[in-house]
Amino acid sequence: MKTIVYMSRSAYPMHENQLLDILHSSRIHNAAVKISGVLLYAEGTFIQLLEGGDAIINTLYTRILADPRHKDIITLINETISEKSFEEWLMGFAITDITKTEKLAGYLKSIDELNLHSKSTDAVSAIKDFIESNALDIQN
């Protein structure tokens, strides 16, 4: 099993509907191939954590690297894991404008939700750091 955490800039400004479309299609795909993870967006920057089978994650990440919608991709973590940190999340997410998204399934309402089963991995730490450094409106 593998986890990858990466940051990227959006190649163009993202509208709320586009972000929700990404979320929807990610959840469908992730359910089909047993990927879990988190997607965060703040002012043109994405950070995404993906976890699942090695071959599936490698294939998906290769596709992301080639996707022209992403630019300035930085791989933060690429490692083998023994268990998922986000087993039940097809794709948890958070964006800076919570007024229209907070009632959607999977919306990350609290940074405490990242403390799943007391798992403190480098990947979870990277997500927490992004939330804090971008002052996303997520309560502690």
Long-range contacts (C-beta under 8 A, 24 or more apart in sequence): 1-51, 1-52, 1-53, 1-54, 1-80, 1-81, 1-82, 1-83, 1-84, 2-51, 2-52, 2-53, 2-54, 2-57, 2-58, 2-78, 2-79, 2-80, 2-81, 3-49, 3-50, 3-51, 3-57, 3-77, 3-78, 3-79, 3-81, 3-84, 3-85, 3-121, 3-123, 4-49, 4-50, 4-51, 4-57, 4-61, 4-75, 4-77, 4-78, 5-47, 5-48, 5-49, 5-50, 5-75, 5-76, 5-77, 5-78, 5-122, 5-123, 5-126, 5-127, 6-47, 6-48, 6-61, 6-64, 6-73, 6-74, 6-75, 6-76, 7-45, 7-46, 7-47, 7-72, 7-73, 7-74, 7-76, 7-130, 8-45, 8-46, 8-48, 8-64, 8-70, 8-71, 8-72, 8-73, 8-74, 9-44, 9-45, 9-46, 9-70, 9-71, 9-72, 10-41, 10-44, 10-45, 10-46, 10-69, 10-70, 10-71, 11-68, 11-69, 11-70, 11-71, 12-69, 13-44, 14-41, 14-44, 16-95, 16-97, 16-100, 16-101, 19-95, 20-101, 20-104, 23-91, 23-93, 23-104, 23-106, 26-90, 26-91, 27-90, 27-91, 27-106, 30-90, 30-91, 31-90, 33-60, 35-60, 35-90, 36-84, 36-86, 36-87, 36-88, 36-89, 36-90, 36-91, 37-86, 37-89, 37-91, 37-92, 38-86, 38-89, 38-91, 38-92, 38-93, 38-108, 38-114, 38-127, 39-91, 39-92, 39-93, 40-93, 40-94, 40-95, 40-108, 40-127, 40-130, 40-131, 40-134, 40-136, 41-93, 41-94, 41-95, 41-96, 42-95, 42-96, 42-130, 42-134, 42-136, 43-96, 43-134, 45-134, 46-70, 47-76, 47-126, 47-127, 47-130, 49-77, 49-85, 49-86, 49-123, 49-126, 49-127, 51-81, 51-84, 51-85, 51-86, 51-123, 52-84, 54-80, 76-126, 77-122, 77-123, 77-126, 79-122, 81-121, 81-123, 83-119, 85-116, 85-119, 85-121, 85-123, 85-124, 86-116, 87-116, 94-131, 94-136, 94-138, 95-136, 96-134, 96-136, 96-137, 98-137, 108-138, 109-138, 109-139, 110-138, 110-139, 110-140, 111-138, 111-139, 111-140, 112-140
